[in-house]
Amino acid sequence: MSDNPLFDYLLRLGDTSLVLGHRLSEWCGHAPELEEDVALTNIALDLVGHARLLLSYAGEVEGKGRDEDALAFLRDVYDYRNHLLAEQPNRDFGHTIARQFLHDAWALELFETLAGSADERLAGIAAKAVKEKRYHLRHSAEWVVRLGDGTEESHARMVDAFNRLWRFTAEMFEADAVEQALAAAGVAPDPASLRPAWEARVDAVLAEATLPARPATIGTSGGRIGRHGEHLGYLLAEMQFLQRAYPNAAW
Amino acid sequence: MYTQGLDVGSDSDRTTAPTGPEERFQARVDAEEKIEPRDWMPDGYRRTLIRQISQHAHSEIVGMLPEGNWITRAPTLRRKVALLAKVQDEGGHGLYLYSAAETLGASRGDLVADLLNGKAKYSSIFNYPTLTWADIGAIGWLVDGAAIMNQVPLCRCSYGPYARAMVRICREESFHQRQGYEIMLALSRGSDAQKRMAQDALDRWWWPSLMMFGPSDGQSAHSAQSMRWKIKRFSNDELRQRFVDATVPQAEFLGLTVPDPDLAFDEATGHYRFGAIDWSEFERVLKGDGPCNRERLEARRKAWDDGAWVREAALAHAKKKDARAQAAAA
């Protein structure tokens, strides 16, 4: 952690958007229907767009001359601060949707709150993102319902997807010195305060989807402090290839 | 992305004698009126359009693969966002084009099935691999550039829905073309390694781009009918020449060398003369033996097969919802 909580916080948000956007972009050209190729690519585009705004701001806050690309392409795994949920592999369309839904339900709540942040720049970024997050959540929630309440096979796949992913959700609501400092300054909400609305949203959609209820949270965490799973290294190796192979080139 | 150049041929209407409706139809076409879905049209006109529009749609969809190949490896976030937006546009073009084909009575399901079972064609250019980042620049600059040459005249196609779809598509294509050229410009102003990457991409994409306009006019047996129906406005060779004339000065500005020792500006005609195209390569790729034909179709089939459970679930859910709504209403 740096001695600048705002910088750390912006990395946590920016990296989560970037890594999740990267995962969605892996679907481009391979989705179950052309409409979904377009929709998933569009959501990926929004997420990478949010990441650019957040990482650019992070670089300015840090004040060491790093721009969005230096932060995205020249940090190794242990300096990445994304949620573990975001880096989980796509597996099938159902897992991708479940992962997206759990994230969207959190992110909409968060960005709605951040739109009133004492930090004007962050408030502006969040206000722009809220409109897109609403659409993302509608898209992912509708698919959770269709797949949960679809066929036997789709139901079983969604049960499996949520079972794999629940353990990564606790991290979204954890706070350490970074979030505590920003909550005290009115810049960001206490993450725990987002939980009731997230739970209510998730529970309502699971019920409509005829899927099993959300289990009591057991969590693994660490993404926010740079303790990741094995998947992220491969994701970064692919994403950072050109910047690493041709150092200091302009593109 | 994409373009024609498949030279799909046209079905002249041998079964219908040139009686009243056909003459009236041709008179409307000659008067530059737009033909709309409910209007009478010769069967051959309908079949030609369905084939051309669906091949165009398939090309957009297959074209997402070689470019999508570099989304996760784009060198900066700005380039990544631009490439995502471009590939998303291509999916959107596919959607409008399938809708335009549906106005002629075709079903999107059947058209997609024909692509997956290898019956339908798509532009051969997408059977070449994208090996470096410069290929993303070269595709935008050359492949989209060639597409625009072919597609701008299609905005005046006699069939209304196709012409209108092309207006929007062309607007987006010209944006893509500028993006591609800008990638090439950055590379050609960059390090020696980047310049080499740019030259290598031009070397590999130049000739396939010229082939996108289809066979020479002498070999293109079906063009005349498409011209008469005003589906096609210019011959393959005319469009190819325009593309060469527009593109060679752009290559010079980039400081790159067009891989054609016979290329020369002809003062007398005001056009570039260029070397002979290797049509045996074109035929080979068209027949399925290009570098990536198998991979492209396999990728499309895999996406379709892997997504079967999703489509089935969506249908099953829609039925359940309807049934519940009916039960509630009863």
Interface residues (C-beta under 8 A of the other chain):
Chain A: L18 H22 S25 E26 C28 G29 H30 A31 P32 E33 L34 E35 E36 D37 V38 T41 N42 A44 L45 V48 G49 A51 R52 L55 E68 D69 A72 F73 D92 F93 G94 V145 R146 L147 D149 G150 T151 E153 S154 R157 E238 M239 F241 L242 Q243 Y246 A249 A250 W251
Chain B: I61 M64 L65 G68 I71 T72 R73 A74 P75 T76 L77 R78 R79 K80 V81 L84 A85 V87 Q88 G91 G92 G94 L95 Y98 W133 I183 A186 L187 R189 G190 S191 A193 Q194 A299 K302 A303 W304 D306 G307 A308 W309 V310 R311 E312 A313 A314 A316 H317 A318 K320
